[in-house]
Each structure stands twice: as C-alpha cells, then as structure tokens.
Amino acid sequence: MSKRQRADIESISGLEPEERATELPPTYVVMKVVPDIHEKALQWLATKIRAKKSDGGGELVAILQPKTNAEEEYTFHISATKIKLLEIAEDIDLVKPDPRGRPREFTVASLDDFLIDGTTIDDLLTIADRQTIVLHELENIRALEYEKFIPGYPLFKLHENQSIVPLAHNKQLITKIYPLHDDEELKKLAGSWYMPRWFKQPIGDIKEYFGESIALYFAFLEYYTLALVVPSVLGLFGYIFTETVPFFCIFNVIWVTLFLEVWKRKSNELAFKWGTIGMTSLDEPRPGFRGFMGVDAVTGKVCPQSPRFMTYVKMYAVSLPIVIICMILAFYLMLISFWAEDYMKELFSPEDYLVMIPSIVYSILVTVISAYFKDFASFLTEWENHRTQSQFERHRVTKLVLFEFVNNFLSLFYIAFVIQDIDMLRSQLQTMLLISQAINNFQEVFMPLGMNYYSTKKSQSLKQQKTSHKTNPEVEQEKAAAGSFPLLNIPQLQPDDPRIKQVEAEGAMEEYQDTFDDYLELYIQFGYVFLFSSVYPIAALWALLNNVLEIRADAFKMCQLFRRPFIRKVKDIGAWQRSFEVLGGLSILTNCGVLYLSADIRKRFPSYSDVELLIAFMCIEQLLLGTRYLIHIVISDKPEWVRVALARKSYESKQALKFERSQKNKKILFRYRTVQ
C-alpha cells in the first residue's frame, strides 16, 4: 500500500493522528497464555505480535487484561488498525460485493468501488472479516533465522520462518485462541434462526456471522430435511400397507440420486454467491503442517515443505492397517452381540422384551465407540502430516467413513444376507436408528448445557473461596503484584471494562471444533434410512422429525452454548458428498438384494427358480444403476446462470489482462519509435 493510499484511508477514518495513537480499538481475537509461562517467552510473544513483518511479527495491536491473582491466565486482546485490516483483506483475497452486487476480490486500489450507498470503511469489513484477518496474521507470525527455540524453553525448537502461534498452542503455552461474539448481531440472528420458523433458515445471515463452512452445513441440513418429506409421507403409507417393498426399492434409489445431484447444483449456486467457487486444493499449508522451510513451487513463498512420499508411507503402511484392525474388532463386537441375543432367546421367549437387551447395549456401544474412534482418526491424520486443510479433512473423513460403515451398518448386512431374517433386520434397524438419534441429541444439547453450567458454577465458587480466605490488604497486594507484568509498552484494559466479563464468560464455554461431527451424524442417519429403506420405510419419518429438532438444537448450541468459531471458507461439503454418493450407490445393491430375498416376491412368481429370480434381479439392479448414471449426466453440477457468470468473469479477466499488456506494449513501442 502506498503512502498516498494510507493517507486517503486515514482521512476517511475521521480520526486525528493523536486520537489514533491513544485509541484502544475493539477486541477481535482473545489469546490466553498459561500463568506460569517463562518471563522471556511471554515478553517474546508480546513483542512478536506487535513487531513489523520484516521482523517476523504480525503488526497487530495487543492489549493486556489485568490479572486479579497469580493463578489467572495472561489474557491478550488482539486487534488491528484500519489500515492493517485493509492491507490483509487484499492479501487473503477477501471477497466483497462490487457495485453490481457480484462477489469480487477486494483490492485497496479499487476501494472506492466497494464503498457504495454511503458506506464507510467501518461498514465495509464486518466483525467476522476482521476476526479472520487478525487470526491470519497471528498464524503468520514467523520465527527469524537466529530464533532457534522459544525463549525460556530450549526444547521447543524453531525453524526459520516457522509459524510461532500454532507451535506455542500445540506446546500448551497458549491455551485458547478465540473470537468474541457480537451480542447485538447474535441476538438478531438467534431471533430469526432457532425460533419456530419450520424448515426455513436465514442462511445468508448465518454465513455473515459464522462463515461459509457452518452456513453450508445448515443449508445442507435444511435441504436434506425438506427432501425427506416425500419419502416420509410415502413411508407412512408403506407402514400401513405392507406389500410395498418393490415400490420403495425403486423409488428410494431414484430419490437418493436426485437429492444428491440437485444438492450439488444448490451447493455451487451458494459457492458462487459467496465467492468461494474458485477455491482449489492448492491452499496455503495448514498451521499444523510440519517440515523444513523452503520455497513453495506455486506461490513462491517460504513455507514448510515435507516429502509427499513420507505421508503416503504413514498412510498405507501404518494408518490403513490400524483402521482395518479397528474394523475387524468392530465386526467381532457385532458377532458377540448376535451370540448374546441367541443366548437370550434360549433363556426367554422370542416375544419377551429382555431378548432386545443385547441389541440395545450394542447400539449404545456403537455410538460410544464412534466418539472415541473419531478422536483416534483425527490423531492418525494429524500424524500423517497432510499439507493442506482440505487434504487433512478428506483423509480424516475417509477413515471415519470406513470404520463407521462397519460399526453401524455391517450388522444390518449380516442380518439381511447371512441370517436372512427380515423381521430381525427391521427390529435391529429401528433400535439402532432411534437410540443413535437420542444419544446424539443428548450429546449435542444437554451435555454442553450441563458442562457450561458446571464450569460457570465452579469458577464462581473458586473466586469466592479465594476472596474469603484473604483479608482486604492481601487481596489488594496480590492484585498489585499481578498487575506488575514483565511486559513493556503494552496498554491495559481498565478493570471495569465490559470486555473482561465477556471474555471470562465466553472462555468458559465449550469450544466448537468444526462441522465434522454434524456431517457424521447425518451420514449415519442417511445410511439407516436408505440402505434398507424397503424393509423399514417409516425410518424416513423418524429422520424427518429428528432433523426438524436438529436444526433448532444446532442453532441453539451455536448461539448460546459454544464459543464463536473462526470462519472457514469452503466451496462444497467436501469428502462428505462422495460419502453420501457411495451410500446411495450401495442402497441400490442392498434394496435389490432384500427384494430378491423377500418372501412376497417368491409367492408372486412361484414358477421362477432361484437362479431365474437372481438373474432377473441382477438385471433390475443394472437397470437402476444405469438410471442413476443417466440422472448424473442429465443434471448439470452448476445452474446455467452460474456457468454463464463464471464464463463472463473469465472473459473479463482476459480482457483486462489484454488491456494491461497493450498499455505496456504502447509504452515500449513509444520508446523505440523511429523517425521516418
């Protein structure tokens, strides 16, 4: 940014130089540091946050929150100047609407184009934009060549240009980094979101407040819930009128394919409106990526480099065998549950409710084991050291999908095609679906609510105990000692600043990791509903009722129970799209298989032998697979208007590049013109 552009921005901001120097800007990101951190490390972190880029710093504003006792964490309120915010907005290709309302990458040179309808710089960047910018700068604070380790911690080695804040976070020197909620905007969003509005959600407002990743999840949940209405109604009729297996076998296959293909169009439409449709897999290295520092072949920037073959060796020589072993153990757990159920049938009559105890226990164990394996899969994927966040998410999802398929669905395959007991299949499917939904709802709402209540009460109790055991002079003396930080030239908040209470309240909240668990829950539900939909068609109705509550429950927990997560940009639902498509393809095979084994079919065609029926159903299966592929070809991934808009954008970019080249050519030709 040139000096002239800086001067223009400062004049627009309306602040005098003296006011800009003394003003304490609002808090965008909170960073908490362990109370017993080494003095040198604390001073070093504070200096790095404020240092210039050339010194590996973030050029950010750091404000310290006063401590009330020695056991309290150091709390930094991180902010940035308006000029810095605009500079980084251009660096990270922040997308904002242009005067025509089309998403466009922001540039400082075209600042006036984005200040439309009387808007100012303060209106241009939302609070969420500023939090994203500050986090980007924190993660890009780098170690210099001579900085070999974190001061005071010789074992915490540093490499040149290594990202410092993620390392300090991994080493547990930094305990928490989180943005603060905007109470006014949150109240507006909550009022239009989890209040009774049936299915419709304010997706645009969710995107502005929580970002593209969370908004796309809720858009998918809404679309999936609406799509469940038709199979739910038909499933209710199928539950009343029993001989409907062939109809549901064909209908659900077509419905699943249409649902997933039309969703891709909807996803691309949203991605274009949000300006993320052009994202590629060539992202910057994620903060947790480990390796030696080198020049990136695509961007030319100095960043961590690691041989790709090392990741492949870890994936296929270690992680994959471990996942397969876990799948085998899950398979044997399933067999044990069946053996236990057979044993119970010998002790009691088949109609006795006690016979269902093994199935209920197995359903609960499936959910519990899934939770532990999720953490284990995250650990393995982190150890594999994938370069980008998209690669990390894709391989983590793959591990989970493989294990969850065995853990949740293999028992249904075993009953359907080995035991060949349709009534038992229907009972097992009903039990696993209802119990998994009940446990998930408890984990998502009531458990965080109880944990927040417990943590709040515990912190209040600790404060009261500390205060009651000290006389007033002792309290004042400790406050004074805690206030004498070894940090130089860092402004401090006033003790009565309202931000302090907000930071304490939100710091005690549960952390929202990402949408991973939410998609996994829908994936498992999707399998229960459609893999054997012809046997238990009413499953779609239970899923519909659950999802109506799920929308409100997820919205409530996002607004009231969890700390505000950082924004993450996405263009689609990633590896989950392929996972749902694989289940959709398998549903053709499973439903055709159930239809072939159905006693009703054999009664209707008594003259057909088993071989003739098998050949007939294999032909039907191939016909349905062909229909699925035909639907995939006919329905375009992008709506026509999106394709036209992308083509127009590409054309305009080429024309702008041609014009820039022509201007350079004119200058060169003018310099070398000859006199006739």
ZADRENMAR-184657 format. One record per residue (C-alpha): residue number from 1; residue in three letters; z, x, y. Coordinates in steps of 0.2 Angstrom, whole numbers, m for minus. Example, Ala and Ser with C-alpha at 12.3 -4.5 7.8 and 13.67 -1.06 7.14 Angstrom:
<loses>
   kevex   lummi       z       x       y
       1     ALA      39      62     m22
       2     SER      36      68      m5
</loses>
This chain:
<loses>
   kevex   lummi       z       x       y
       1     MET       0       0       0
       2     SER      m5       7      17
       3     LYS       6       9      32
       4     ARG      m3      m5      41
       5     GLN      m1     m17      27
       6     ARG      18     m13      26
       7     ALA      19     m16      45
       8     ASP      10     m33      43
       9     ILE      22     m38      29
      10     GLU      37     m34      39
      11     SER      31     m43      54
      12     ILE      28     m59      43
      13     SER      45     m57      35
      14     GLY      53     m61      53
      15     LEU      67     m48      51
      16     GLU      70     m34      64
      17     PRO      72     m16      57
      18     GLU      91     m17      60
      19     GLU      93     m33      51
      20     ARG      83     m27      36
      21     ALA      94     m12      35
      22     THR     110     m21      34
      23     GLU     105     m37      25
      24     LEU     111     m39       7
      25     PRO      97     m48      m2
      26     PRO      99     m61     m16
      27     THR     103     m56     m34
      28     TYR      88     m57     m45
      29     VAL      95     m47     m61
      30     VAL     113     m43     m66
      31     MET     116     m27     m76
      32     LYS     133     m24     m84
      33     VAL     139      m7     m89
      34     VAL     154      m3    m101
      35     PRO     170       0     m91
      36     ASP     174      17    m100
      37     ILE     157      24     m96
      38     HIS     157      43     m91
      39     GLU     158      45     m72
      40     LYS     142      56     m72
      41     ALA     132      43     m82
      42     LEU     137      29     m70
      43     GLN     133      39     m55
      44     TRP     116      44     m63
      45     LEU     111      26     m67
      46     ALA     115      20     m50
      47     THR     105      34     m42
      48     LYS      90      31     m54
      49     ILE      90      13     m49
      50     ARG      88      16     m31
      51     ALA      78      33     m32
      52     LYS      60      35     m27
      53     LYS      46      33     m40
      54     SER      42      52     m39
      55     ASP      60      55     m44
      56     GLY      59      43     m59
      57     GLY      68      29     m50
      58     GLY      65      11     m48
      59     GLU      66      10     m29
      60     LEU      77      m6     m31
      61     VAL      92     m12     m21
      62     ALA     109     m10     m31
      63     ILE     124     m20     m25
      64     LEU     141     m17     m34
      65     GLN     153     m31     m39
      66     PRO     171     m27     m35
      67     LYS     182     m25     m51
      68     THR     199     m33     m52
      69     ASN     205     m22     m67
      70     ALA     201      m6     m76
      71     GLU     195     m15     m91
      72     GLU     182     m25     m82
      73     GLU     164     m20     m84
      74     TYR     154     m12     m70
      75     THR     143     m26     m63
      76     PHE     127     m22     m53
      77     HIS     117     m35     m44
      78     ILE      99     m29     m44
      79     SER      87     m34     m30
      80     ALA      71     m28     m21
      81     THR      64     m28      m4
      82     LYS      50     m40       0
      83     ILE      38     m25       2
      84     LYS      43     m19     m15
      85     LEU      41     m36     m23
      86     LEU      23     m37     m17
      87     GLU      18     m20     m22
      88     ILE      24     m23     m40
      89     ALA      17     m40     m41
      90     GLU       0     m32     m39
      91     ASP       4     m18     m51
      92     ILE       8     m31     m65
      93     ASP      m7     m42     m61
      94     LEU       4     m57     m57
      95     VAL      m7     m72     m57
      96     LYS      m6     m84     m42
      97     PRO     m17     m99     m37
      98     ASP     m30     m95     m24
      99     PRO     m36    m107     m10
     100     ARG     m47    m116     m23
     101     GLY     m32    m119     m35
     102     ARG     m39    m107     m48
     103     PRO     m27     m94     m56
     104     ARG     m31     m76     m49
     105     GLU     m23     m59     m50
     106     PHE     m13     m56     m34
     107     THR     m18     m41     m23
     108     VAL      m9     m36      m7
     109     ALA     m27     m33       1
     110     SER     m30     m52      m1
     111     LEU     m13     m58       4
     112     ASP     m19     m70      17
     113     ASP     m29     m79       4
     114     PHE     m13     m84      m6
     115     LEU      m3     m89      10
     116     ILE     m11    m106      11
     117     ASP      m5    m123      18
     118     GLY       8    m114      29
     119     THR      17    m105      15
     120     THR      25     m88      19
     121     ILE      29     m73       8
     122     ASP      46     m81       4
     123     ASP      36     m96      m4
     124     LEU      23     m85     m12
     125     LEU      34     m77     m25
     126     THR      46     m89     m35
     127     ILE      63     m83     m41
     128     ALA      56     m81     m58
     129     ASP      42     m70     m52
     130     ARG      55     m59     m43
     131     GLN      66     m58     m58
     132     THR      51     m52     m69
     133     ILE      46     m39     m56
     134     VAL      64     m32     m55
     135     LEU      65     m31     m74
     136     HIS      48     m22     m75
     137     GLU      55      m9     m63
     138     LEU      71      m7     m72
     139     GLU      62      m4     m88
     140     ASN      50       8     m80
     141     ILE      64      20     m73
     142     ARG      59      36     m81
     143     ALA      68      52     m86
     144     LEU      61      68     m77
     145     GLU      56      84     m86
     146     TYR      73      93     m83
     147     GLU      83      77     m89
     148     LYS      86      81    m107
     149     PHE     101      69    m110
     150     ILE     111      56    m102
     151     PRO     124      65     m91
     152     GLY     141      65    m100
     153     TYR     133      61    m117
     154     PRO     124      76    m124
     155     LEU     120      67    m140
     156     PHE     109      54    m131
     157     LYS      93      64    m129
     158     LEU      80      60    m117
     159     HIS      61      65    m117
     160     GLU      51      67    m101
     161     ASN      45      50     m94
     162     GLN      56      40    m107
     163     SER      62      23    m101
     164     ILE      80      25     m97
     165     VAL      87       7     m96
     166     PRO      81       2    m113
     167     LEU      89      18    m121
     168     ALA     106      15    m112
     169     HIS     105      m3    m118
     170     ASN     102       2    m136
     171     LYS     116      15    m135
     172     GLN     128       1    m128
     173     LEU     131       9    m112
     174     ILE     123      m6    m104
     175     THR     130     m21    m112
     176     LYS     120     m35    m103
     177     ILE     104     m37     m93
     178     TYR     100     m55     m87
     179     PRO      93     m65     m73
     180     LEU     103     m79     m64
     181     HIS     100     m97     m64
     182     ASP      94    m106     m49
     183     ASP     106    m120     m48
     184     GLU      95    m131     m37
     185     GLU      79    m129     m46
     186     LEU      88    m131     m63
     187     LYS      96    m147     m58
     188     LYS      78    m154     m53
     189     LEU      71    m148     m70
     190     ALA      85    m155     m80
     191     GLY      84    m172     m72
     192     SER      66    m173     m77
     193     TRP      67    m165     m94
     194     TYR      81    m170    m106
     195     MET      85    m187     m98
     196     PRO      76    m201    m108
     197     ARG      58    m199    m105
     198     TRP      52    m202    m123
     199     PHE      40    m188    m128
     200     LYS      33    m183    m111
     201     GLN      40    m166    m103
     202     PRO      37    m158     m87
     203     ILE      28    m143     m95
     204     GLY      22    m136     m78
     205     ASP      40    m136     m71
     206     ILE      46    m128     m87
     207     LYS      33    m114     m85
     208     GLU      38    m111     m67
     209     TYR      56    m109     m72
     210     PHE      57    m102     m89
     211     GLY      39     m94     m91
     212     GLU      24     m96    m102
     213     SER      32     m92    m119
     214     ILE      45    m106    m118
     215     ALA      34    m118    m109
     216     LEU      21    m116    m123
     217     TYR      34    m119    m137
     218     PHE      39    m135    m129
     219     ALA      21    m140    m126
     220     PHE      18    m137    m145
     221     LEU      33    m147    m150
     222     GLU      28    m161    m139
     223     TYR      10    m161    m146
     224     TYR      16    m160    m164
     225     THR      29    m174    m161
     226     LEU      16    m186    m154
     227     ALA       4    m181    m168
     228     LEU      17    m186    m181
     229     VAL      17    m204    m175
     230     VAL       2    m209    m185
     231     PRO       7    m201    m202
     232     SER      25    m208    m199
     233     VAL      18    m226    m197
     234     LEU       7    m224    m212
     235     GLY      21    m216    m222
     236     LEU      32    m231    m219
     237     PHE      19    m242    m227
     238     GLY      16    m230    m241
     239     TYR      35    m230    m244
     240     ILE      34    m249    m246
     241     PHE      18    m250    m256
     242     THR      20    m237    m269
     243     GLU       2    m234    m276
     244     THR      m4    m224    m261
     245     VAL      m4    m206    m267
     246     PRO     m23    m204    m267
     247     PHE     m24    m211    m249
     248     PHE     m11    m199    m242
     249     CYS     m18    m184    m251
     250     ILE     m35    m186    m242
     251     PHE     m28    m192    m225
     252     ASN     m15    m179    m223
     253     VAL     m27    m165    m227
     254     ILE     m39    m171    m213
     255     TRP     m25    m175    m201
     256     VAL     m17    m157    m203
     257     THR     m34    m149    m200
     258     LEU     m37    m160    m184
     259     PHE     m20    m157    m177
     260     LEU     m21    m138    m178
     261     GLU     m39    m137    m172
     262     VAL     m36    m148    m157
     263     TRP     m20    m139    m153
     264     LYS     m30    m123    m151
     265     ARG     m40    m132    m138
     266     LYS     m25    m138    m129
     267     SER     m17    m120    m130
     268     ASN     m32    m112    m122
     269     GLU     m33    m125    m109
     270     LEU     m15    m121    m104
     271     ALA     m18    m102    m105
     272     PHE     m32    m104     m93
     273     LYS     m22    m114     m81
     274     TRP      m8    m101     m82
     275     GLY     m19     m86     m80
     276     THR     m15     m79     m97
     277     ILE     m31     m82    m107
     278     GLY     m37     m65    m104
     279     MET     m22     m56    m111
     280     THR     m27     m43    m125
     281     SER     m17     m34    m138
     282     LEU     m19     m18    m128
     283     ASP      m2     m21    m119
     284     GLU       9      m8    m112
     285     PRO      21      m1    m125
     286     ARG      37     m12    m128
     287     PRO      53      m4    m121
     288     GLY      60      m1    m139
     289     PHE      44       9    m144
     290     ARG      49      27    m149
     291     GLY      38      43    m149
     292     PHE      34      58    m140
     293     MET      27      57    m122
     294     GLY       8      58    m120
     295     VAL      m7      51    m110
     296     ASP     m12      34    m116
     297     ALA     m31      33    m120
     298     VAL     m34      16    m112
     299     THR     m23      16     m96
     300     GLY     m22      35     m93
     301     LYS      m3      33     m90
     302     VAL      10      44     m98
     303     CYS      20      34    m111
     304     PRO      27      35    m128
     305     GLN      15      40    m142
     306     SER      18      39    m161
     307     PRO       5      41    m175
     308     ARG       0      24    m181
     309     PHE       0      30    m199
     310     MET      19      33    m199
     311     THR      21      14    m195
     312     TYR       9      10    m209
     313     VAL      19      21    m221
     314     LYS      35      12    m217
     315     MET      27      m5    m218
     316     TYR      19      m3    m235
     317     ALA      30      10    m243
     318     VAL      47       3    m238
     319     SER      47     m14    m229
     320     LEU      35     m23    m241
     321     PRO      44     m18    m257
     322     ILE      60     m23    m249
     323     VAL      53     m40    m244
     324     ILE      46     m43    m261
     325     ILE      63     m39    m269
     326     CYS      71     m52    m257
     327     MET      58     m64    m263
     328     ILE      62     m61    m281
     329     LEU      80     m63    m278
     330     ALA      77     m80    m269
     331     PHE      66     m85    m284
     332     TYR      81     m82    m296
     333     LEU      93     m91    m285
     334     MET      81    m106    m286
     335     LEU      81    m105    m305
     336     ILE     100    m104    m305
     337     SER     101    m120    m296
     338     PHE      90    m129    m308
     339     TRP     100    m122    m323
     340     ALA     116    m128    m314
     341     GLU     108    m145    m312
     342     ASP     103    m146    m330
     343     TYR     121    m142    m335
     344     MET     127    m156    m323
     345     LYS     116    m168    m332
     346     GLU     123    m164    m348
     347     LEU     141    m167    m342
     348     PHE     137    m183    m332
     349     SER     124    m197    m332
     350     PRO     107    m194    m323
     351     GLU     112    m208    m311
     352     ASP     128    m200    m306
     353     TYR     129    m193    m288
     354     LEU     138    m177    m295
     355     VAL     121    m172    m303
     356     MET     115    m169    m285
     357     ILE     128    m156    m281
     358     PRO     118    m141    m286
     359     SER     103    m147    m275
     360     ILE     114    m149    m260
     361     VAL     123    m132    m262
     362     TYR     106    m124    m265
     363     SER      99    m132    m249
     364     ILE     114    m126    m239
     365     LEU     112    m108    m246
     366     VAL      93    m108    m242
     367     THR      97    m111    m223
     368     VAL     111     m98    m223
     369     ILE     101     m85    m232
     370     SER      87     m88    m220
     371     ALA      98     m85    m205
     372     TYR     103     m68    m212
     373     PHE      86     m63    m218
     374     LYS      79     m66    m200
     375     ASP      91     m53    m193
     376     PHE      86     m41    m208
     377     ALA      67     m44    m204
     378     SER      70     m40    m186
     379     PHE      79     m24    m191
     380     LEU      65     m19    m203
     381     THR      51     m22    m190
     382     GLU      61     m13    m176
     383     TRP      62       2    m188
     384     GLU      43       2    m192
     385     ASN      41       6    m173
     386     HIS      27      m5    m168
     387     ARG      19       0    m151
     388     THR      16     m17    m143
     389     GLN      27     m33    m142
     390     SER      13     m43    m149
     391     GLN      12     m32    m164
     392     PHE      31     m32    m166
     393     GLU      31     m51    m166
     394     ARG      16     m53    m178
     395     HIS      24     m42    m191
     396     ARG      41     m50    m190
     397     VAL      33     m67    m192
     398     THR      24     m61    m207
     399     LYS      40     m55    m216
     400     LEU      49     m71    m212
     401     VAL      34     m82    m217
     402     LEU      33     m73    m234
     403     PHE      52     m75    m238
     404     GLU      54     m92    m231
     405     PHE      39     m98    m241
     406     VAL      49     m93    m257
     407     ASN      66     m98    m251
     408     ASN      61    m115    m245
     409     PHE      46    m121    m254
     410     LEU      45    m112    m271
     411     SER      57    m124    m279
     412     LEU      46    m138    m275
     413     PHE      31    m129    m283
     414     TYR      42    m126    m298
     415     ILE      47    m144    m300
     416     ALA      29    m151    m297
     417     PHE      19    m139    m308
     418     VAL      31    m132    m321
     419     ILE      43    m146    m324
     420     GLN      31    m159    m318
     421     ASP      44    m172    m313
     422     ILE      38    m182    m298
     423     ASP      54    m191    m296
     424     MET      64    m175    m296
     425     LEU      51    m167    m284
     426     ARG      54    m182    m272
     427     SER      73    m181    m273
     428     GLN      73    m162    m270
     429     LEU      61    m163    m255
     430     GLN      71    m177    m247
     431     THR      88    m167    m250
     432     MET      81    m151    m243
     433     LEU      72    m159    m228
     434     LEU      87    m169    m222
     435     ILE     100    m155    m225
     436     SER      90    m142    m216
     437     GLN      87    m153    m201
     438     ALA     106    m157    m200
     439     ILE     111    m139    m201
     440     ASN      98    m134    m188
     441     ASN     104    m147    m176
     442     PHE     122    m142    m178
     443     GLN     117    m123    m176
     444     GLU     107    m126    m160
     445     VAL     118    m138    m150
     446     PHE     136    m140    m156
     447     MET     139    m122    m161
     448     PRO     133    m114    m144
     449     LEU     143    m128    m135
     450     GLY     159    m123    m145
     451     MET     156    m105    m143
     452     ASN     154    m107    m124
     453     TYR     170    m117    m123
     454     TYR     179    m105    m133
     455     SER     173     m90    m123
     456     THR     177     m98    m107
     457     LYS     195    m103    m113
     458     LYS     198     m86    m120
     459     SER     193     m77    m103
     460     GLN     204     m89     m93
     461     SER     218     m85    m105
     462     LEU     216     m66    m104
     463     LYS     216     m67     m85
     464     GLN     232     m77     m84
     465     GLN     240     m65     m96
     466     LYS     236     m50     m86
     467     THR     241     m58     m70
     468     SER     258     m65     m77
     469     HIS     263     m48     m83
     470     LYS     261     m39     m66
     471     THR     270     m40     m50
     472     ASN     260     m43     m34
     473     PRO     261     m25     m29
     474     GLU     255     m19     m46
     475     VAL     240     m31     m45
     476     GLU     235     m25     m28
     477     GLN     237      m7     m33
     478     GLU     226     m10     m48
     479     LYS     213     m19     m38
     480     ALA     213      m4     m25
     481     ALA     211       8     m39
     482     ALA     197      m2     m47
     483     GLY     188      m3     m31
     484     SER     188      16     m28
     485     PHE     172      19     m38
     486     PRO     164      36     m40
     487     LEU     148      28     m33
     488     LEU     142      34     m16
     489     ASN     132      24      m3
     490     ILE     131       8     m14
     491     PRO     136      m9      m4
     492     GLN     148     m20     m12
     493     LEU     149     m39     m13
     494     GLN     164     m47      m4
     495     PRO     177     m53     m16
     496     ASP     174     m71     m11
     497     ASP     155     m70     m13
     498     PRO     150     m86     m24
     499     ARG     138     m75     m34
     500     ILE     153     m67     m43
     501     LYS     159     m83     m50
     502     GLN     141     m87     m56
     503     VAL     139     m70     m64
     504     GLU     155     m72     m74
     505     ALA     151     m90     m79
     506     GLU     133     m86     m85
     507     GLY     139     m69     m93
     508     ALA     150     m79    m104
     509     MET     135     m90    m110
     510     GLU     126     m87    m126
     511     GLU     110     m77    m125
     512     TYR      93     m85    m129
     513     GLN      83     m72    m138
     514     ASP      66     m80    m139
     515     THR      57     m94    m147
     516     PHE      56     m86    m164
     517     ASP      70     m97    m172
     518     ASP      62    m113    m164
     519     TYR      45    m110    m172
     520     LEU      53    m105    m188
     521     GLU      62    m122    m189
     522     LEU      46    m131    m186
     523     TYR      36    m121    m198
     524     ILE      49    m125    m212
     525     GLN      49    m144    m207
     526     PHE      29    m144    m207
     527     GLY      29    m137    m225
     528     TYR      42    m150    m231
     529     VAL      32    m164    m223
     530     PHE      14    m160    m228
     531     LEU      14    m148    m244
     532     PHE      19    m163    m254
     533     SER      16    m177    m242
     534     SER       8    m188    m255
     535     VAL      24    m189    m265
     536     TYR      36    m192    m251
     537     PRO      25    m199    m236
     538     ILE      41    m205    m227
     539     ALA      45    m187    m223
     540     ALA      34    m188    m208
     541     LEU      45    m202    m201
     542     TRP      61    m191    m203
     543     ALA      52    m176    m195
     544     LEU      47    m188    m180
     545     LEU      65    m194    m177
     546     ASN      72    m176    m179
     547     ASN      59    m170    m166
     548     VAL      62    m183    m153
     549     LEU      81    m177    m154
     550     GLU      75    m159    m155
     551     ILE      65    m160    m138
     552     ARG      81    m166    m129
     553     ALA      93    m154    m138
     554     ASP      82    m139    m135
     555     ALA      80    m144    m117
     556     PHE      99    m147    m115
     557     LYS     103    m130    m123
     558     MET      91    m121    m112
     559     CYS      98    m129     m96
     560     GLN     116    m129    m100
     561     LEU     121    m118    m114
     562     PHE     111    m102    m113
     563     ARG     109     m89    m100
     564     ARG      92     m89     m91
     565     PRO      80     m79    m102
     566     PHE      67     m67     m94
     567     ILE      49     m73     m93
     568     ARG      37     m68    m106
     569     LYS      19     m71    m104
     570     VAL       9     m77    m119
     571     LYS      m9     m85    m121
     572     ASP      m5     m94    m138
     573     ILE       8     m96    m151
     574     GLY       3     m80    m159
     575     ALA       5     m77    m178
     576     TRP      13     m95    m180
     577     GLN      m4    m103    m178
     578     ARG     m11     m93    m193
     579     SER       5     m98    m202
     580     PHE       3    m116    m199
     581     GLU     m15    m115    m204
     582     VAL     m11    m107    m221
     583     LEU       2    m121    m225
     584     GLY     m12    m133    m220
     585     GLY     m24    m125    m232
     586     LEU     m11    m125    m246
     587     SER      m7    m143    m243
     588     ILE     m25    m147    m250
     589     LEU     m21    m137    m266
     590     THR      m3    m145    m268
     591     ASN      m8    m163    m265
     592     CYS     m23    m162    m276
     593     GLY     m13    m154    m289
     594     VAL       0    m168    m288
     595     LEU     m13    m181    m288
     596     TYR     m20    m173    m304
     597     LEU      m3    m174    m312
     598     SER       0    m192    m306
     599     ALA       3    m205    m320
     600     ASP      m6    m218    m309
     601     ILE     m22    m208    m309
     602     ARG     m22    m206    m328
     603     LYS     m18    m225    m330
     604     ARG     m33    m229    m319
     605     PHE     m45    m218    m328
     606     PRO     m39    m219    m347
     607     SER     m56    m214    m354
     608     TYR     m56    m197    m345
     609     SER     m49    m182    m354
     610     ASP     m38    m169    m346
     611     VAL     m52    m157    m344
     612     GLU     m63    m170    m336
     613     LEU     m49    m175    m324
     614     LEU     m46    m157    m320
     615     ILE     m65    m154    m316
     616     ALA     m65    m170    m305
     617     PHE     m50    m165    m295
     618     MET     m57    m147    m293
     619     CYS     m72    m154    m286
     620     ILE     m62    m165    m274
     621     GLU     m52    m150    m269
     622     GLN     m68    m140    m265
     623     LEU     m74    m155    m255
     624     LEU     m58    m156    m245
     625     LEU     m59    m138    m241
     626     GLY     m77    m139    m236
     627     THR     m72    m154    m224
     628     ARG     m58    m143    m217
     629     TYR     m70    m129    m214
     630     LEU     m83    m141    m206
     631     ILE     m70    m148    m194
     632     HIS     m65    m130    m190
     633     ILE     m83    m126    m185
     634     VAL     m87    m143    m176
     635     ILE     m71    m142    m164
     636     SER     m73    m128    m152
     637     ASP     m57    m117    m148
     638     LYS     m60    m119    m130
     639     PRO     m64    m135    m120
     640     GLU     m81    m135    m111
     641     TRP     m74    m134     m94
     642     VAL     m64    m119     m99
     643     ARG     m79    m109    m106
     644     VAL     m89    m113     m90
     645     ALA     m74    m107     m79
     646     LEU     m72     m91     m89
     647     ALA     m91     m88     m88
     648     ARG     m91     m91     m69
     649     LYS     m76     m79     m67
     650     SER     m86     m66     m77
     651     TYR    m101     m69     m66
     652     GLU     m92     m67     m50
     653     SER     m83     m51     m56
     654     LYS    m100     m44     m60
     655     GLN    m107     m49     m43
     656     ALA     m93     m42     m34
     657     LEU     m95     m25     m43
     658     LYS    m114     m25     m39
     659     PHE    m110     m28     m21
     660     GLU     m97     m14     m21
     661     ARG    m110      m2     m29
     662     SER    m124      m7     m17
     663     GLN    m112      m4      m2
     664     LYS    m109      14      m9
     665     ASN    m127      16     m13
     666     LYS    m132      12       5
     667     LYS    m119      25      12
     668     ILE    m126      38       0
     669     LEU    m144      34       5
     670     PHE    m140      34      23
     671     ARG    m133      52      22
     672     TYR    m148      58      13
     673     ARG    m162      49      23
     674     THR    m177      59      28
     675     VAL    m186      59      44
     676     GLN    m204      53      42
</loses>
